[in-house]
Amino acid sequence: MEKNGKIDMTTGPIMKKVLLFALPIILGNVLQQMYTTVDTLVIGQFCGDASLAAVGTSSQPVEVLLCIFLGIGTGVSILVSQYAGSGNMEKMKKICDTAVSFVYMCGIPLCAIGLLVTPLILRFMNVPEDAWGPAVSYTRIVFLGSLGNIGYNMNAGILRGLGDSRASLWFLVVSCVANIVLDLVFVAGFGMDAAGAALSTSIAMYLSWIVSILYIRRRFPEMDYPFLPKRFYGAELKNIIAIGLPIGLNNSLYSLGHVAMQTLVNSQGSTFMAGQSVAGRITGLSNVAITALSSAATTFSGQNYGAENFDRLRAGYIKIPVVSGLITLAAGLLMITVRVPILRCFSQDETVLMYAGRYVVVMLLSQWLYAVFNGIICIVNGVGLIRYSTVVNILMLWAVRIPSAYLIDRFFDGTYIMLCFPISFGFGMVMMIAYYLFSSKWKKIIRTGL
């Protein structure tokens, strides 16, 4: 750990630096999972299975619109990591000022759009009538929190690019405590059902955003980080869009695919929906290492590329995805062994628990494939090579996962549609390993940096 909590990925033992960087993100991801876990737990205990199904299905339409902007935030993080590696503070300040303006330009309209399109999206998703009211309320209120969500994730990306992954953990501690308290007040106390859970989550995201701004201003005063938009640089926005927009569009298409997948889930009825929602709490917790190590991979790649430290990049581009896969597999096996008592905390319905247990086992035995796949993608994205990984992501979802899910539903049993995930994970991992082995662009960067 170095000045201002930053980790310099260009020196020292590679995996030690990566794990030190990833650990606070892992803890933060656990806290983020607690947002939805607490929502699910409180609603399951105080509201019922219809509301539980509503919360489970309502996160997908929000992701469709948010993912474009969160992908652009990833582009900002990549550029910041490259400028941190090269020591170009002037460029870094311009990127950050432009990013703040971008948050307001996009976040405010998104809140309004979300309120209008919520019923259309949920109708497209075939949300059952018994879950319709809670789903609409939950989704609309979460959309109102999207400005805080975008702002927080943009700031977290900037800090990760700087090499500071520890700060985001403390932001989430504050917001998670607020979320738990507000959940109990709004849902258990005031009886606001799913709407109360959404309101508590939205308030918590705005709190995280505000705290992250205060932190950056205090710990990095040289950046003169603004609360409100005051500077906008066209050239920097072009750089942000060039890297971030393909990632964002890919993420959005990915989330749209999840909406298509959710229509299959919803067609099985509220009991199956509730089982998937409950299972998601366990699979999400076991998945936290993937995003943390992927963020570390992006920062490692970007900083070393910016510093023209190609020998070090060559030393780490295989180690990081392999370690990510091993950690994910170990976490998955652990969660499988304790799944039954955890699932019973959310529901007492034996059919719901049966569906949830089946989903957990299938997903946790295969997520290590996704961990390796995503680790390679983040290494490649960190040096700015995003085209191939974007295409693979799209193919993995639209050419493999969704078709296989519909085939399973059509010719086998719709309650086993989760089998499409290991099929698509395996496809994606093989395609990214092939990129490492056969891409001439990647080989040039690894060998010469050109």
Secondary structure, 3 states (H helix, E strand, C coil): CCHHHCCCCCCCCHHHHHHHHHHHHHHHHHHHHHHHHHHHHHHHHHCCHHHHHHHHHHHHHHHHHHHHHHHHHHHHHHHHHHHHHHCCHHHHHHHHHHHHHHHHHHHHHHHHHHHHHHHHHHHHCCCCHHHHHHHHHHHHHHHHCHHHHHHHHHHHHHHHHHCCCHHHHHHHHHHHHHHHHHHHHHHHHCCCHHHHHHHHHHHHHHHHHHHHHHHHHHHCHHHCCCCCCCCCCHHHHHHHHHHHHHHHHHHHHHHHHHHHHHHHHHCCCHHHHHHHHHHHHHHHHHCHHHHHHHHHHHHHHHHHHHCCCHHHHHHHCCHHHHHHHHHHHHHHHHHHHCHHHHHHCCCCCHHHHHHHHHHHHHHHCCHHHHHHHHHHHHHHHHCCCCHHHHHHHHHHHHHHHHHHHHHHHHHCCHHHHHHHHHHHHHHHHHHHHHHHHHCHHHHHHHHCCC
